Amino acid sequence: MSAERKRLREDKDFKKHWKKWGPYLTERQWGTVREDYSPDGAAWENVTHDQARSKAYRWGEEGIAGISDYKQKLCLSWAFWNGKDPFIKERLFGLTGNQGNHGEDVKELYYYLDSTPTHSYMKMLYKYPQEEFPYKELEIVNAQLGKKKPEYELLDTGIFDENKYFDIFIEYAKKDFEDIVARATIHNRGNEDKEIWVMPTLWFRKTWFTGHEPFMPKLSKTSSNSIKAFSPKSGNYSITFEGEPDLRFCDNETNRERLYNIPNERPFPKDAINNFVVHKEEKNLNPENYGTKAAAIYKITVPAGSSKTINLRLQHQLTEEPLSICNDCIKLRKEEADKFYATLQKDVEDKDLLNIQRQAYAGMLWSKQFYYYNVERWLEGDPGRYQPPQERKSGRNGNWRHLQNYDIISMPDKWEYPWYAAWDLAFHCIPLARLDSEFAKNQLVLLLNEWYMHPNGQIPAYEWNFSDVNPPVHAWAVMRVYQIDKKKNGGKGDQEFLERAFHKLMLNFTWWVNQKDSDGQNIFEGGFLGLDNVSVFDRSSVEHFKGKLEQADATSWMAMFSLNMLRISLDLCEFNKVYQFSATKFLEHFLYIAGAMNNISKEHISLWDEEDQFFYDVLHIPGSPSKKMKVRSIVGLIPFFAVEPIREELFNSLPEFKKRLDFFLREKPALASLVSSWVQPGMEKRRLFSLLRGHRMKSVLKKMLDSDEFLSDFGIRSLSKYHEKHPYSIELNGQHLSVRYTPGESDTRMFGGNSNWRGPIWFPINYLIIESLKRFDIYYGGDFSIEHPTGSGNFMTMDMVAKDISNRLIKLFKKDKNGNRPAFGRQKKMQEDPHFKDYILFYEYFNGDNGTGLGASHQTGWTGLVAELIYKNHKPKTARVHHDTAPLFRS
């Protein structure tokens, strides 16, 4: 067992809390819903980037390359100043949702390079210009650009063109679980010697005003290079800095004079260190050298082409000569990290893929965040403090008063989406399970706890609107993480995890049935469901047209949900046969949904269109004929996800379940016939449950694998390229609505903010397509093949198609024959510069024609799935004979 695996075991067994400290600071607390106390709910404008240096937060803290304890009592991050900026760089800058031409967007260059699951070793890179940071230029130019123009990025300003910048590498290494070495290595990439101010900064999250802290925490100077951090709950920490920096102190308090033109409550506000460094003002620093915020200020000159380092050590128990172990500690933990990943990546030989995968894992682990949100307290206000506006009680999240979040949670992107999103998190947990299955399992259970899940069974979506509806993928994630964990543990499944999750998922399933199947006909609505640019109108606002939208994707998601719950029920039968009755319940749900989608009841128009051989949403408007919304989008591919192969011997061991199967075969043949080949054993005597069978399966696959429709060189598009030349148009209530294929950013503001989401190449849907293909292959083996998309006469099994799509997705990040990475697009410096080209950004989505990365640039949440694709594509497997000369769609 590697040293890191031993640490994981010690943490799990409560012997040592190795995860007590980690990268739990967010990268943007300003502009979040939690910090919004405005009457109109305009969170982006309520606390701005410019105000952030002077505003003490209520619910969390932010920083660059920051760490904190797991309750975020004490925080440590890094600040810098190049001597030219109007303020120090202690937080990342970006445009708000209203400023960016494609919504919110961080305008910085930083990379997560390494991390172990316990954060015993971490490494990050921040690129800081030596000339004045172009804050105004980025705001002004982006404001002038329309939706049809690409975003204007930091590299576009030219500020890096002459290499006048610092590469700042931040590393952390744990000597013990409360003994942490930190190092900043500052490289001057320019051709002139340059000064830089480097400021490792400590502060306590502001908790003392709530009445929960009996005494104020305190940072105080103990020597020329050390600070003691004391809080009543955490005790003492000693922080020792290399050399003799200028130690300065203030308080984590709002500068009310600057922000609101009213007297300050305390004389040493949060921005005093900034004002001292930039403006040489000392009046707001505490002359007695204590407070709740402190910085060690280094003013150093870095020679051209050279580097300098700064070390510090944070300890619970101070030792003699604390800095003497820094080099050895970092070296050892780095070596242990290499050994940990050498085991995980042992089958990957390509050095480029090794680098991509490891940085993807690093991004997953760096994107953990302490997330605190007590909705009732947020609505009502804190005792003895000013009260929130009354408007908020009937506004955002007003019906989620039970929700109390106070946990370390995996974030989609700690700048762009510094709040959990339920369905994002489900995808995060798949690659996370390879690294730390306990963390992945705990994350999935977390959202199912009663202080998260609504009493009616709804899982909270995200802080902007907890009541929004996310696709129900939680059960799928529970099932997959259980399987990964079981295999890692030699075939022993975690019954407690699976059973606990299953009972709460039953509540969520019931919520879907009661809330989103309004007519009880097994055809579901869901609204937005994360797919905003694949429809002619906002599907969450169909009431605007006084109609009802029966959704092919919502209905298919529920069919998938039913099969996931069926699978979990059968897995639980290993421990308790009573779960076969639950399996029966979800089998029936699945069959009735299949029947409804195929118009078995004759009460609704079918979601399947015979003319186009594809699934569409159906719009019902009173007094008008039902209308198929003939947009060829991933909405019509999602039925593909409802597939589950099950071994025949399992049926024989569950007599009640088998009895119900036989009943459906005998009494409801129309429903039974819908489920592909369920009476005919497949490979290794498996039976198949699937929404798609025979002709329809072939038709969907044919469109999906057509380069003039969904298939791109870089994966499966979310909207068919067919609509590039043939936009879909419709007249509704006197309005002319249309949707057309755009390869990259959206050109409409229909959905507000960043309606560029879910652009043509989108990792989570592609990943589910790949998983479904593999599940079909488990059943069919080599007995079902399809002609290669090139029409070359070569045929591929479902497994081969899955691998082909996987390789297309991996190709987004991999160097091509010219050494370029498609995701980097037109950015020549990122493609060619040796100090850029091997640092990977994991974008939110990708241009469907050329693969350029778009949207959030650190979405290692679900785009981190590329690590799982690399893992699976290089996992040794038993060779299977493929009949490459088989006829098209042979089955």
Buried (B, 14 or more C-beta within 10 A) or exposed (E): EBBBBBBBBBBBEEEBBBBBBBBBBBBBBBBBBBBBBBEEBEBBBBBEBBBBBBBBBBBBBBBBBBBBBBBBBBBBBBBBBBEEBEBBBBBBBBBBBEBBBBBBBBBBBBBBBBBBBBBBBBBBBBBBBBBBBBBEBBBEBBEEBEBEBBBBBBBBBEBBEEBBBBBBBBBBBBBEBBBBBBBBBBBBBBEEEBEBBBBBBBBBBBBBBEEEBEEBBBBBBBEEBBBBBBBEEBEEBBBBBBEEBBBBBBBBBBBBEBBEEEEBEBEBBBBBBBBBBBEEEEEBBBEEBBBBBBBBBBBBEBEEEEBBBBBBBBBBEBEEEBBEBBBEBBEBBBEBBEEBBEEBBEEBEBEBBBBBBBBBBBBBBBBBBBBBBBBEBBBBBBEEEEEBBEEBEEEBBBEBBEBBBBBBBBBBBBBBBBBBBBBBBBBBBBBBBBBBBBBBBBBBBBBBEEEBBBEEBBBBBBBBBBEBBBBBBBBBBBBBBBBBBBEEEEEEBBBEBBBBBBEBBBBBBEBBBEBBBEEEBBBBBBBBBBBBBBBBBBBBEBEEBEBBBBBBBBBBBBBBBBBBBBBBBBBBBEEEBEBBBBBBBBBBBBBBBBBBBBBBEEEBBBBBBEEBBBBBBBBBBEEEEEBBBBBBBBBBBBBBBBBBBBBEEBBEBBEEBBEBBEEBBEEBEEBBBBBBBBEEBBBEEBBBBBBBBEEBBBBBBBBBBBEEBBBBBBBBBBBBBBBBEEEBEBEBEEEEBEBBBBBBBBBBBBBEBBBBBBBBBBBBBBBBBBBBBBBBBBBBBBBBBBBBBEEEEEBBBBBBBBBBBBEBBBBBBBBEEEEBBBBBBEBEBBBEBEBBBBBBBBBBBBBBBBBBBBBBBBBBBBBBBBBBBBBBBBEEEEEEEBBBEBEEBBB
